[in-house]
Amino acid sequence: MRIGFLLLLSTLLNVSYVMSQTYNVLDYGAVADGKTNCTKAIQKTIDKCAETGGLVYLPKGIFLSGTIFLRSNVTLHLSPMAVLKGSSSPQDYPNIFDDLSPGAPTKIRNPDTQKRCQVGFVVAQNVHHVGIEGTGTIDGSGTEWTGSRVNDGPGRPNSILFIYCNDVLIKDFTLKNSVNWAHYYLKCNRVNINRIKINSLGLINNDGLDIESSNVSVSDCIIESDDDGICLKNSDYEPIENISITNCVVKTNCNGIKFGTSSLGGFKNVSISNCVISKVTGTNHWNWDWAGKMPDIELPVSVLAGLALEVVDGGVMEHITINNISMRDVQTAIFIHIGNRARREKPTDSVRPPGQLKHVLISNVTAISHSKITNSISGQPGYPVENVLLSNIQINGMGKGTIEEANRAVPEKPTSYPEQRMFGYSLPAHGFYVRHARNITFTNVDFDLRNPDQRPAYVLEDVKDIFINGKNNDHFGVKDEPKKAVYTAEIK
């Protein structure tokens, strides 16, 4: 029986080896001098590989290219000394939808999303069993870009852009210097992202890893980006779900790990664990200087929110588990918010009510924060954040809050862009400000302040069934909504 099994295994391995053919781009006219435009040669290699399936191999050298399109059953392999370098000219990045087969329109329903996806560097759309691997480098040439450099400027290609693909494998390589978002996976299914490195500080709006797909595994990645580090998005009415993110290091000028801003269909069944979040350490090309732009920010380079959970377009976020997170250099550790931008999939769609944010577990978090924009949980009147459990959380805060800040009225701002500073540069609590919320539990949540602070640990408005260290509403007088109640650190 054992001999028969080994013979069968050997046969399968041999078949796999024969079927997985390798196609070297040098054999199809590519030149590894960093000057010759190799777009046509690399594409020719990819299309030839697609006839049998296999690897498109980039050997040692620098290969200059514009947009290339991966096909089904093709893996782009970057050898250790290979660099796939993006052209700095917008003319080398055509509208990717022109590559679709005749009569096969894009499946993207949201016109704003379609506009954002018009150009890319390494592109895959409507294909399966596709990927990028190897320990080489993709260089987007962001600092050399000759086109628009403004936020969301036209013609800025996303470096890795996969749209409606199944069975995607992304592993081991480094991506640096993106012109736009570094990695964007839109409406893909079964995506495995493992051991990649991202260093994208060359231009404004350089997100690190944007995920708008389902059945996704992200692990062991190191991400350094000018904009959001890891960002889950949703630009149509179908939820994205079943996502695991673990063992990642995130360095950013913006939000560390974020749900939103686009959140039409919401997010379900997401697990995030064992991640470290901090400010960028590489060349800070844009130098936001948060301390110079906003009052009472200790660090000129800092993370906005370590964890940002946002539903602002009518979707549903539920069954979210976040565990074992270490963060420093943050202005705010945790920002949870329901907004009401009333965006729609198409302009002709009817306006939907605010969304839902519920069933969230956040545990084992340590953070060092550097502003008076403290943690917040905020819903909308009649649309509360529900069923959130926060446990074993230790936050070392800046303090310095005043009596005036403790007593300030916080505006609602339901239609504003969601950001931890949207309510102002301070909040009435030095720990958590909670408004429009139901069934929120704080267990073993501690705040250690580096400076005196005259604000209470918690400020609660329009809340019901709030439990703090085992004590419920009745203990600290939160019964009549929307009565404002203050819970101070002395109650244990």
C-alpha positions as CSV (number, residue, x, y, z in Angstrom):
1,M,0.0,0.0,0.0
2,R,2.8,2.4,0.9
3,I,4.8,1.7,-2.3
4,G,1.6,2.2,-4.3
5,F,1.0,5.6,-2.6
6,L,4.6,6.7,-3.2
7,L,4.3,5.8,-6.9
8,L,1.1,7.7,-7.2
9,L,2.6,10.7,-5.5
10,S,5.7,10.6,-7.7
11,T,3.4,10.4,-10.8
12,L,1.4,13.4,-9.6
13,L,4.6,15.4,-9.0
14,N,6.0,14.6,-12.4
15,V,2.7,15.5,-14.1
16,S,2.7,18.8,-12.1
17,Y,6.3,19.5,-13.2
18,V,5.5,18.8,-16.8
19,M,2.4,20.9,-16.9
20,S,4.1,23.9,-15.1
21,Q,6.2,25.2,-17.9
22,T,8.5,28.2,-17.6
23,Y,8.7,31.0,-20.1
24,N,11.7,33.4,-19.9
25,V,10.9,36.9,-21.0
26,L,14.4,37.2,-22.5
27,D,13.4,34.6,-25.1
28,Y,10.5,36.8,-26.3
29,G,12.5,40.0,-26.8
30,A,12.7,41.6,-23.3
31,V,15.9,43.5,-22.5
32,A,17.1,43.8,-18.9
33,D,18.7,47.2,-19.2
34,G,16.2,49.4,-17.4
35,K,15.9,51.6,-20.5
36,T,14.2,49.6,-23.2
37,N,10.4,49.5,-22.9
38,C,9.6,45.8,-22.6
39,T,5.8,46.0,-22.4
40,K,5.2,44.1,-25.7
41,A,7.8,41.5,-25.0
42,I,6.5,40.7,-21.5
43,Q,3.0,40.6,-22.7
44,K,4.0,38.3,-25.5
45,T,5.6,36.0,-23.0
46,I,2.4,36.0,-20.8
47,D,0.1,35.2,-23.7
48,K,2.4,32.4,-24.8
49,C,2.4,31.0,-21.3
50,A,-1.3,31.1,-21.1
51,E,-1.6,28.5,-23.9
52,T,-0.2,25.9,-21.5
53,G,-0.2,27.5,-18.1
54,G,3.0,28.0,-16.1
55,L,5.5,30.6,-15.0
56,V,6.6,33.8,-16.7
57,Y,10.1,34.2,-15.5
58,L,11.9,37.5,-15.0
59,P,15.7,36.8,-14.5
60,K,18.2,39.2,-13.0
61,G,18.0,42.8,-14.4
62,I,15.7,45.8,-14.7
63,F,12.7,45.4,-17.0
64,L,11.0,48.7,-17.9
65,S,7.3,48.3,-18.7
66,G,3.9,49.8,-18.9
67,T,0.7,48.0,-18.3
68,I,0.8,44.2,-18.6
69,F,-2.2,41.8,-18.3
70,L,-1.9,38.5,-16.6
71,R,-4.0,35.6,-17.9
72,S,-5.6,32.5,-16.4
73,N,-3.1,29.8,-15.2
74,V,-0.2,32.2,-15.3
75,T,2.1,33.1,-12.5
76,L,4.6,36.0,-12.8
77,H,7.8,34.9,-11.2
78,L,10.3,37.6,-10.1
79,S,13.8,36.1,-9.5
80,P,15.8,37.5,-6.6
81,M,17.7,40.2,-8.6
82,A,14.8,41.0,-11.0
83,V,13.1,44.4,-11.0
84,L,9.9,45.0,-12.9
85,K,10.0,48.8,-13.2
86,G,7.0,50.9,-14.2
87,S,7.3,53.5,-16.9
88,S,7.0,57.1,-15.6
89,S,4.9,58.1,-18.6
90,P,1.1,58.1,-18.4
91,Q,1.0,57.1,-22.2
92,D,2.2,53.6,-21.2
93,Y,-0.9,52.9,-19.1
94,P,-4.0,52.5,-21.4
95,N,-7.5,52.0,-20.2
96,I,-7.5,48.4,-18.9
97,F,-11.1,47.8,-20.0
98,D,-9.9,48.0,-23.6
99,D,-8.2,44.6,-23.0
100,L,-11.5,42.9,-22.3
101,S,-12.9,40.5,-25.0
102,P,-15.3,42.1,-27.4
103,G,-18.8,42.2,-26.0
104,A,-17.5,41.6,-22.4
105,P,-18.1,44.8,-20.5
106,T,-16.6,45.3,-17.1
107,K,-18.5,43.8,-14.2
108,I,-17.8,46.8,-12.0
109,R,-21.2,48.4,-11.2
110,N,-20.1,51.5,-9.4
111,P,-19.0,54.2,-11.9
112,D,-16.7,55.9,-9.3
113,T,-14.9,52.6,-8.7
114,Q,-14.7,51.9,-12.5
115,K,-13.0,55.3,-12.9
116,R,-10.4,54.5,-10.2
117,C,-9.6,51.2,-11.9
118,Q,-9.1,52.5,-15.4
119,V,-5.3,52.2,-15.3
120,G,-2.9,49.8,-13.6
121,F,0.6,48.4,-13.9
122,V,0.3,44.6,-13.3
123,V,-3.3,43.9,-14.1
124,A,-5.5,40.8,-14.0
125,Q,-9.2,40.9,-14.7
126,N,-11.8,38.1,-15.1
127,V,-9.2,35.4,-14.9
128,H,-8.5,32.4,-12.6
129,H,-5.5,30.6,-11.0
130,V,-3.2,33.6,-11.4
131,G,-0.5,35.1,-9.2
132,I,2.8,36.9,-8.6
133,E,5.6,35.2,-6.7
134,G,9.4,35.3,-6.2
135,T,11.7,37.5,-4.1
136,G,12.3,40.2,-6.8
137,T,10.9,43.7,-6.8
138,I,8.1,45.6,-8.6
139,D,9.0,49.3,-8.7
140,G,6.1,51.6,-9.6
141,S,8.4,54.6,-10.3
142,G,6.1,56.9,-8.2
143,T,8.8,59.5,-7.5
144,E,9.6,59.7,-11.3
145,W,5.9,60.0,-12.4
146,T,5.4,62.7,-15.0
147,G,1.6,62.7,-14.9
148,S,-0.9,64.1,-12.4
149,R,0.4,63.9,-8.8
150,V,-2.6,65.2,-7.0
151,N,-4.9,63.1,-4.7
152,D,-7.1,60.9,-7.0
153,G,-5.5,62.5,-10.0
154,P,-6.5,61.1,-13.4
155,G,-4.3,58.4,-15.0
156,R,-2.4,57.4,-11.9
157,P,-2.0,53.5,-12.1
158,N,-2.5,51.2,-9.2
159,S,0.6,49.0,-9.1
160,I,-1.2,45.7,-8.6
161,L,-4.8,45.6,-9.8
162,F,-6.8,42.4,-9.8
163,I,-10.5,42.6,-10.7
164,Y,-13.0,39.7,-10.6
165,C,-10.3,37.0,-10.3
166,N,-10.6,33.6,-8.7
167,D,-7.8,31.7,-7.0
168,V,-5.1,34.4,-6.6
169,L,-1.7,33.7,-5.0
170,I,0.5,36.7,-4.1
171,K,3.7,36.0,-2.2
172,D,7.3,36.9,-1.3
173,F,8.0,39.9,-3.6
174,T,8.6,43.5,-2.7
175,L,6.6,46.4,-4.2
176,K,7.9,49.9,-3.8
177,N,7.3,53.5,-5.0
178,S,3.8,53.1,-6.3
179,V,2.1,55.9,-8.3
180,N,-1.3,55.2,-6.7
181,W,-2.5,52.4,-4.5
182,A,0.1,49.6,-4.2
183,H,-2.2,46.5,-4.1
184,Y,-5.9,46.6,-5.0
185,Y,-8.0,43.4,-5.1
186,L,-11.5,44.2,-6.3
187,K,-14.3,41.6,-6.2
188,C,-11.9,38.7,-6.3
189,N,-12.5,35.3,-4.6
190,R,-10.1,33.0,-2.8
191,V,-7.1,35.3,-2.5
192,N,-3.9,34.3,-0.6
193,I,-1.4,37.1,0.2
194,N,1.7,35.9,2.0
195,R,5.1,37.3,3.0
196,I,5.0,40.4,0.7
197,K,6.7,43.7,1.5
198,I,5.3,47.1,0.5
199,N,7.2,50.4,0.7
200,S,5.1,53.1,-0.9
201,L,5.9,56.7,0.2
202,G,6.5,58.3,-3.1
203,L,3.2,60.1,-3.7
204,I,0.1,61.2,-1.9
205,N,-2.8,58.7,-1.6
206,N,-0.4,55.7,-1.6
207,D,-2.5,53.0,0.2
208,G,-0.6,49.9,1.0
209,L,-3.0,47.0,0.7
210,D,-6.7,47.5,-0.4
211,I,-9.0,44.6,-0.2
212,E,-12.4,44.5,-1.7
213,S,-12.7,40.8,-2.1
214,S,-14.0,37.7,-0.2
215,N,-12.3,34.6,1.2
216,V,-9.0,36.3,1.6
217,S,-6.0,35.3,3.7
218,V,-3.2,37.9,4.4
219,S,-0.3,36.9,6.5
220,D,3.3,37.7,7.4
221,C,3.4,41.0,5.5
222,I,5.4,44.2,6.1
223,I,3.7,47.3,4.8
224,E,4.9,50.9,4.9
225,S,2.7,53.4,3.1
226,D,1.9,57.1,2.9
227,D,-1.9,56.5,3.1
228,D,-3.9,53.7,4.8
229,G,-1.8,50.6,5.6
230,I,-4.4,47.8,5.2
231,C,-7.8,48.9,4.1
232,L,-11.0,46.9,3.6
233,K,-13.4,48.6,1.1
234,N,-16.8,47.9,-0.4
235,S,-18.1,49.9,-3.3
236,D,-21.2,47.8,-4.2
237,Y,-24.2,46.3,-2.3
238,E,-22.7,42.8,-1.9
239,P,-20.8,42.3,1.4
240,I,-17.2,41.3,1.4
241,E,-16.7,38.5,3.9
242,N,-14.4,35.8,5.3
243,I,-11.2,37.6,5.6
244,S,-8.2,36.7,7.8
245,I,-5.3,39.2,8.4
246,T,-2.5,38.0,10.7
247,N,1.2,38.5,11.6
248,C,1.6,41.8,9.8
249,V,3.7,44.9,10.5
250,V,2.0,48.1,9.3
251,K,3.7,51.5,9.2
252,T,1.7,54.4,7.9
253,N,1.1,58.2,7.8
254,C,-2.7,57.6,7.9
255,N,-4.8,54.8,9.4
256,G,-3.2,51.5,10.3
257,I,-5.9,48.9,9.7
258,K,-9.2,50.4,8.4
259,F,-12.7,49.3,7.3
260,G,-14.0,51.9,4.8
261,T,-14.3,54.5,3.7
262,S,-16.3,52.9,0.9
263,S,-18.8,50.6,2.8
264,L,-21.9,50.1,0.7
265,G,-22.2,46.4,1.1
266,G,-20.4,46.2,4.4
267,F,-18.0,43.6,5.9
268,K,-18.7,40.3,7.5
269,N,-16.7,37.6,9.3
270,V,-13.3,39.3,9.5
271,S,-10.5,38.2,11.8
272,I,-7.4,40.4,12.5
273,S,-4.7,39.2,14.8
274,N,-1.1,39.6,15.8
275,C,-0.3,42.9,14.1
276,V,2.0,45.8,14.9
277,I,1.1,49.3,13.9
278,S,3.4,52.4,14.0
279,K,4.4,55.5,12.0
280,V,6.5,55.4,8.9
281,T,10.2,55.2,9.3
282,G,11.3,55.5,5.7
283,T,11.7,58.7,3.7
284,N,8.6,60.8,4.4
285,H,8.2,62.2,0.9
286,W,5.1,64.2,1.7
287,N,5.9,65.1,5.3
288,W,2.4,65.7,6.6
289,D,3.6,67.3,9.8
290,W,0.4,66.6,11.8
291,A,1.8,68.5,14.8
292,G,2.1,71.6,12.6
293,K,-1.3,71.3,11.1
294,M,-3.4,70.3,14.1
295,P,-3.2,71.5,17.7
296,D,-2.1,69.3,20.6
297,I,-0.5,66.6,18.4
298,E,2.8,65.5,20.0
299,L,4.4,63.8,16.9
300,P,4.8,65.6,13.5
301,V,4.7,62.1,11.9
302,S,2.1,59.8,13.4
303,V,-0.7,57.4,12.6
304,L,-4.2,58.8,12.6
305,A,-6.1,55.9,14.0
306,G,-4.5,52.5,14.7
307,L,-7.9,50.7,14.2
308,A,-10.6,52.5,12.2
309,L,-14.0,50.7,11.8
310,E,-16.3,52.8,9.6
311,V,-19.7,52.2,8.0
312,V,-20.8,55.3,6.3
313,D,-22.6,54.2,3.1
314,G,-25.5,52.1,4.4
315,G,-23.7,48.7,4.6
316,V,-23.6,46.2,7.5
317,M,-20.4,45.5,9.5
318,E,-20.7,42.4,11.7
319,H,-18.8,39.5,13.3
320,I,-15.5,41.3,13.5
321,T,-12.7,39.9,15.7
322,I,-9.6,41.9,16.4
323,N,-7.0,40.4,18.8
324,N,-3.4,40.9,19.9
325,I,-2.6,44.3,18.4
326,S,0.4,46.4,19.5
327,M,0.5,50.1,18.3
328,R,2.5,53.2,19.0
329,D,2.9,56.6,17.4
330,V,-0.9,56.9,17.0
331,Q,-3.1,59.9,17.5
332,T,-6.0,57.7,18.3
333,A,-6.0,54.0,19.1
334,I,-9.6,53.0,18.3
335,F,-12.2,54.8,16.1
336,I,-15.6,53.1,15.5
337,H,-18.2,55.1,13.6
338,I,-21.5,54.9,11.7
339,G,-22.0,57.8,9.3
340,N,-24.5,58.7,6.7
341,R,-22.8,59.9,3.5
342,A,-25.7,58.3,1.6
343,R,-23.5,57.2,-1.3
344,R,-25.0,54.7,-3.7
345,E,-23.8,52.1,-6.2
346,K,-25.3,54.2,-9.0
347,P,-26.5,57.8,-8.9
348,T,-30.0,56.6,-9.9
349,D,-30.3,54.3,-6.9
350,S,-32.6,55.3,-4.0
351,V,-30.9,56.7,-0.9
352,R,-30.5,54.1,1.8
353,P,-30.6,54.7,5.6
354,P,-27.5,54.6,7.7
355,G,-25.9,51.2,8.0
356,Q,-25.3,48.9,10.9
357,L,-22.2,48.1,13.0
358,K,-22.5,45.3,15.4
359,H,-21.0,42.1,17.0
360,V,-17.4,43.4,17.3
361,L,-14.8,41.9,19.6
362,I,-11.5,43.8,20.2
363,S,-9.1,42.3,22.8
364,N,-5.5,42.3,23.9
365,V,-4.5,45.7,22.6
366,T,-1.6,47.9,23.8
367,A,-1.3,51.5,22.4
368,I,0.7,54.7,22.9
369,S,-1.3,57.7,21.7
370,H,-0.2,61.3,21.2
371,S,-3.2,63.6,21.0
372,K,-6.4,64.7,22.7
373,I,-8.4,63.0,20.0
374,T,-9.2,60.0,22.2
375,N,-11.0,56.8,21.3
376,S,-14.6,56.9,20.3
377,I,-17.6,54.8,19.5
378,S,-20.3,56.7,17.6
379,G,-23.5,55.8,15.9
380,Q,-26.3,58.0,14.6
381,P,-29.6,58.8,16.3
382,G,-31.8,55.8,15.8
383,Y,-28.9,53.8,14.3
384,P,-26.6,52.8,17.2
385,V,-23.4,50.9,17.3
386,E,-24.4,47.6,18.9
387,N,-22.8,44.6,20.7
388,V,-19.2,45.6,21.0
389,L,-16.9,44.0,23.5
390,L,-13.5,45.6,24.4
391,S,-11.3,43.6,26.8
392,N,-7.7,43.6,28.0
393,I,-6.8,47.0,26.5
394,Q,-4.0,49.2,27.8
395,I,-3.7,52.7,26.4
396,N,-0.9,55.1,27.4
397,G,-2.3,58.5,26.6
398,M,-1.0,62.0,26.3
399,G,-3.5,63.6,28.7
400,K,-3.6,67.5,29.0
401,G,-7.4,67.8,28.6
402,T,-9.1,70.8,30.2
403,I,-12.4,71.4,31.9
404,E,-13.6,73.3,28.9
405,E,-12.9,70.3,26.7
406,A,-14.6,67.9,29.1
407,N,-17.8,70.0,28.9
408,R,-17.8,70.8,25.1
409,A,-20.7,69.7,23.0
410,V,-19.6,67.3,20.3
411,P,-21.3,67.9,16.8
412,E,-22.9,65.0,15.0
413,K,-21.6,65.5,11.5
414,P,-23.3,62.5,9.9
415,T,-22.4,63.3,6.3
416,S,-18.7,64.3,7.0
417,Y,-15.8,62.3,5.8
418,P,-15.1,59.8,8.6
419,E,-11.8,60.3,10.3
420,Q,-10.9,60.2,14.0
421,R,-10.5,64.0,14.0
422,M,-14.0,64.6,12.5
423,F,-15.5,65.8,15.8
424,G,-12.6,68.2,16.6
425,Y,-9.1,68.1,17.9
426,S,-10.2,66.9,21.4
427,L,-13.0,64.8,22.8
428,P,-14.7,65.2,26.3
429,A,-13.2,62.0,27.6
430,H,-9.5,61.0,28.1
431,G,-10.4,57.3,27.5
432,F,-13.5,56.6,25.4
433,Y,-16.3,58.9,24.1
434,V,-19.4,56.8,23.4
435,R,-22.5,58.1,21.7
436,H,-25.6,56.4,20.1
437,A,-24.6,52.9,21.3
438,R,-26.2,49.8,22.7
439,N,-24.8,46.8,24.6
440,I,-21.1,48.0,24.8
441,T,-18.9,46.2,27.3
442,F,-15.5,47.4,28.6
443,T,-13.5,44.8,30.6
444,N,-10.1,45.4,32.0
445,V,-9.6,48.6,29.9
446,D,-6.9,50.8,31.5
447,F,-5.7,54.3,30.7
448,D,-2.3,55.5,31.8
449,L,-1.8,59.2,31.3
450,R,1.6,60.9,30.9
451,N,0.2,64.3,31.8
452,P,-2.6,65.5,34.1
453,D,-6.1,65.5,32.4
454,Q,-9.3,67.1,33.7
455,R,-11.5,65.0,31.5
456,P,-13.2,61.9,32.8
457,A,-12.2,58.5,31.5
458,Y,-15.6,57.9,29.8
459,V,-18.3,60.2,28.5
460,L,-21.5,58.5,27.4
461,E,-24.4,60.0,25.4
462,D,-27.5,58.2,24.3
463,V,-26.4,54.9,25.4
464,K,-28.1,51.7,26.7
465,D,-26.7,48.6,28.3
466,I,-23.2,49.8,28.8
467,F,-21.0,47.7,31.1
468,I,-17.7,49.1,32.4
469,N,-15.5,46.8,34.5
470,G,-18.6,44.8,35.5
471,K,-20.8,47.8,36.4
472,N,-23.8,48.6,34.3
473,N,-25.9,51.7,33.5
474,D,-27.6,51.8,36.9
475,H,-24.3,52.2,38.8
476,F,-23.4,55.5,37.0
477,G,-26.8,56.9,36.1
478,V,-27.3,56.2,32.4
479,K,-31.0,55.4,32.3
480,D,-32.9,58.1,30.6
481,E,-31.8,58.6,27.0
482,P,-30.4,60.8,25.6
483,K,-29.2,61.9,29.1
484,K,-25.5,62.5,29.2
485,A,-23.6,60.6,31.7
486,V,-20.0,60.7,32.8
487,Y,-18.1,57.7,34.2
488,T,-14.8,58.5,36.0
489,A,-11.7,56.5,36.4
490,E,-12.3,56.2,40.2
491,I,-15.1,53.7,39.7
492,K,-13.6,50.2,39.7
